[in-house]
């Protein structure tokens, strides 16, 4: 995976709004748990678009720079997220391998897991995503 795919701010915003439409078609949601740091920006857009004020953050790091950590080395802090039910969205920017959501799903089994983008391997861990992506290194506008 050496090829890079660059996402612009306009593309990211448009794609996140498309994700909002798909989420609305799925049901009613009243809480967002953003996976920091990648999920912070789409969570904000979703919160405004869907008028969700109840938002929390999970601090999690699956990468160390450009190097992906092993699952057992992930840093995870869910202490501030509180309870999650079927009206809760867990939001991240990208489902790459699916490891992030595979770790979080047992902690929030009733929640709906959403990402703006999903690669083939990661897409099986996501309930809703806007776009399937190739197995390239995704460069977000904030990178």
C-alpha positions as CSV (number, residue, x, y, z in Angstrom):
1,X,0.0,0.0,0.0
2,X,2.3,2.8,-1.2
3,X,-0.2,4.7,-3.4
4,X,-1.7,7.8,-1.6
5,X,-5.2,9.1,-2.1
6,X,-5.7,12.7,-1.1
7,X,-9.1,13.9,0.2
8,X,-9.9,17.6,0.0
9,X,-11.9,19.6,2.6
10,X,-14.8,20.0,0.1
11,X,-14.8,16.2,-0.7
12,X,-14.7,15.3,3.0
13,X,-17.6,17.7,3.9
14,X,-19.7,16.4,0.9
15,X,-19.0,12.8,1.8
16,X,-19.8,13.4,5.5
17,X,-23.1,15.0,4.5
18,X,-23.8,11.9,2.4
19,X,-23.1,9.8,5.4
20,X,-25.7,11.9,7.3
21,X,-28.4,11.0,4.8
22,X,-27.6,7.3,5.1
23,X,-27.7,7.6,8.9
24,X,-31.1,9.3,8.8
25,X,-32.4,6.6,6.6
26,X,-31.3,4.0,9.2
27,X,-33.1,5.5,12.2
28,X,-33.2,8.1,14.9
29,X,-30.1,8.9,16.9
30,X,-29.6,11.2,19.9
31,X,-25.9,10.6,21.0
32,X,-22.5,10.6,19.3
33,X,-19.4,9.0,20.5
34,X,-16.5,10.3,18.4
35,X,-13.3,8.2,18.1
36,X,-10.5,10.7,18.6
37,X,-8.8,12.0,16.7
38,X,-10.1,11.0,13.2
39,X,-13.7,10.8,14.2
40,X,-13.8,14.3,15.7
41,X,-14.4,16.2,12.5
42,X,-17.1,13.9,11.0
43,X,-18.8,13.7,14.4
44,X,-19.0,17.5,14.5
45,X,-20.6,17.7,11.0
46,X,-23.0,14.9,11.9
47,X,-23.9,16.6,15.2
48,X,-24.8,19.8,13.5
49,X,-26.6,18.2,10.5
50,X,-28.7,15.9,12.8
51,X,-29.0,18.3,15.7
52,X,-27.4,16.0,18.2
53,X,-26.0,17.8,21.2
54,X,-25.1,14.8,23.3
55,X,-21.6,14.1,22.3
56,X,-18.7,12.2,23.9
57,X,-15.2,11.3,22.9
58,X,-13.2,8.1,23.1
59,X,-9.4,8.5,23.0
60,X,-7.9,5.8,21.0
61,X,-4.7,5.5,18.9
62,X,-4.3,2.7,16.4
63,X,-1.4,4.3,14.5
64,X,1.9,5.6,15.7
65,X,2.8,8.1,13.0
66,X,2.5,6.0,9.8
67,X,3.0,2.7,11.5
68,X,-0.1,0.7,12.6
69,X,0.0,-0.6,16.1
70,X,-0.8,-4.2,16.9
71,X,-4.3,-4.7,18.5
72,X,-2.8,-5.5,21.9
73,X,-0.8,-2.2,21.8
74,X,-3.8,0.1,21.1
75,X,-4.3,2.9,23.6
76,X,-7.9,3.0,24.6
77,X,-9.8,5.2,27.1
78,X,-13.6,4.8,27.1
79,X,-14.2,6.2,30.6
80,X,-15.9,9.4,29.5
81,X,-18.2,7.9,26.9
82,X,-20.9,6.8,29.3
83,X,-23.8,4.5,28.2
84,X,-24.6,3.7,24.6
85,X,-27.8,2.3,23.3
86,X,-29.4,1.7,19.9
87,X,-29.8,5.5,19.4
88,X,-26.0,6.1,19.8
89,X,-23.6,6.6,16.9
90,X,-19.9,5.7,17.2
91,X,-18.2,7.8,14.6
92,X,-14.7,7.6,13.0
93,X,-13.3,8.9,9.7
94,X,-12.1,5.6,8.2
95,X,-12.5,1.9,8.7
96,X,-9.1,0.7,7.5
97,X,-8.6,-2.8,8.9
98,X,-11.7,-2.8,11.2
99,X,-9.6,-3.2,14.3
100,X,-10.9,0.0,16.0
101,X,-14.5,-0.9,15.7
102,X,-13.8,-4.6,16.5
103,X,-12.3,-3.4,19.8
104,X,-15.1,-1.0,20.6
105,X,-18.2,-3.0,19.5
106,X,-18.1,-5.3,22.6
107,X,-18.1,-2.1,24.8
108,X,-21.0,-0.6,22.9
109,X,-22.9,-3.6,21.5
110,X,-26.2,-1.7,20.8
111,X,-24.6,1.3,19.1
112,X,-24.5,2.0,15.4
113,X,-20.9,2.2,14.1
114,X,-20.4,4.7,11.2
115,X,-17.5,6.0,9.1
116,X,-17.2,8.4,6.2
117,X,-14.9,6.0,4.4
118,X,-14.3,2.2,4.5
119,X,-11.7,0.0,2.9
120,X,-12.7,-3.6,1.9
121,X,-11.2,-5.2,5.0
122,X,-12.6,-2.6,7.4
123,X,-16.1,-2.3,5.8
124,X,-17.3,-5.5,7.6
125,X,-16.9,-3.8,11.0
126,X,-19.0,-0.8,10.0
127,X,-22.8,-0.5,10.0
128,X,-23.0,2.6,7.8
129,X,-20.4,4.3,5.6
130,X,-20.5,6.8,2.8
131,X,-17.8,5.5,0.4
132,X,-15.8,2.4,-0.1
133,X,-12.1,3.2,-0.6
134,X,-9.3,1.4,-2.4
135,X,-6.4,-0.1,-0.3
136,X,-4.4,3.1,-0.6
137,X,-3.0,5.4,2.1
138,X,-5.7,7.9,2.7
139,X,-4.4,11.5,3.2
140,X,-7.1,13.6,4.9
141,X,-7.1,17.4,4.6
142,X,-5.9,17.8,8.2
143,X,-2.9,15.6,7.7
